[in-house]
Amino acid sequence: MRRNLAMIMILVLALSICLTGCGNTSSKDETDNTLTVAMECAYAPYNWTQSDDSNGAVPIRDSQDFANGYDVMMAKTIAENLGMDLEIVKLDWDSLVPAVQAGTVDCVIAGQSITAERLESVDFSNPYYYAQIVALTTADSQYAEAASVAELAGATCTSQINTVWYDVCLPQIPEANILPAQETSGTMLVALNAGTCDLVVTDMPTAMAACVVYDNFRLLDFSGTEGAFEVSDEEINIGVSVQKGNTELLEGINSVLDTMTEDDYARIMQEAIDIQPLSN
């Protein structure tokens, strides 16, 4: 009997150790004082990858490269004010929301619009940027002098996958020839520069940064006119996404954002545009 009892105790202990060791290793340690932030690191001027730590760039986890850009600058500000260390994680665009949901990262700061669809999966902070929707074409394009969405009629166009630009704005162009979506904003801009399409739709910061790199690009801004792209506030307000129910982190992020103004955001964005790769 004692031998059987001893065997049972050993089995219980072994099972306990197994359950402890085989838990959800993908989730972050709750006692960790590091703010783990995911982004594409391929979406200038919001975020990009560079080979060194110049201009305050931050190391990318599991990489020899560094991340910089507006999102990195905002992440540094938030982490510093919350008394936390900062870690940047590089993920594909479509992997960002799932990573927050799974708890493998604390938040995403990646130029995400605060849409109703995304709010079904994650919680969002107050906006940390307000992005106007614009179009980009080339200086020699037949659309270079367009003054409204209607005057883009018949254009061959594209934009980045799973964005307001592609899903909401491109279909507003009359008789548009909409090409398959591009994986990143970078490939979208390369397609325009290569003549694969007549124009792309994006937001103002991305367009401004692109015009620095590609001097043959022409920025078309119809905002404030009757010919503008029709978008809601939720589609142009950019926020930080966190796991559903993580109110402590959400309140902490909002407490930092509440100390900043739209002028602060504009100043930081201009700094990001000025230091982006190939800007000089």
Secondary structure, 3 states (H helix, E strand, C coil): CHHHHHHHHHHHHHHHHHHHHCCCCCCCCCCCCEEEEEECCCECCCEEEECCCHHHCEEECCCCCEEECHHHHHHHHHHHHCCCEEEEEECCHHHHHHHHHHCCCCEEEEEEECCHHHHCCEEECCCCEECCEEEEEECCCCCCCCCCCHHHCCCEEECECCCHHHHHHHHHCCCCEECCCECCHHHHHHHHHCCCCCEEEEEHHHHHHHHHHCCCEEEECCCCCCCCCCCCHHHHEEEEEEECCCHHHHHHHHHHHCCCCHHHHHHHHHHHHHHCCCCC
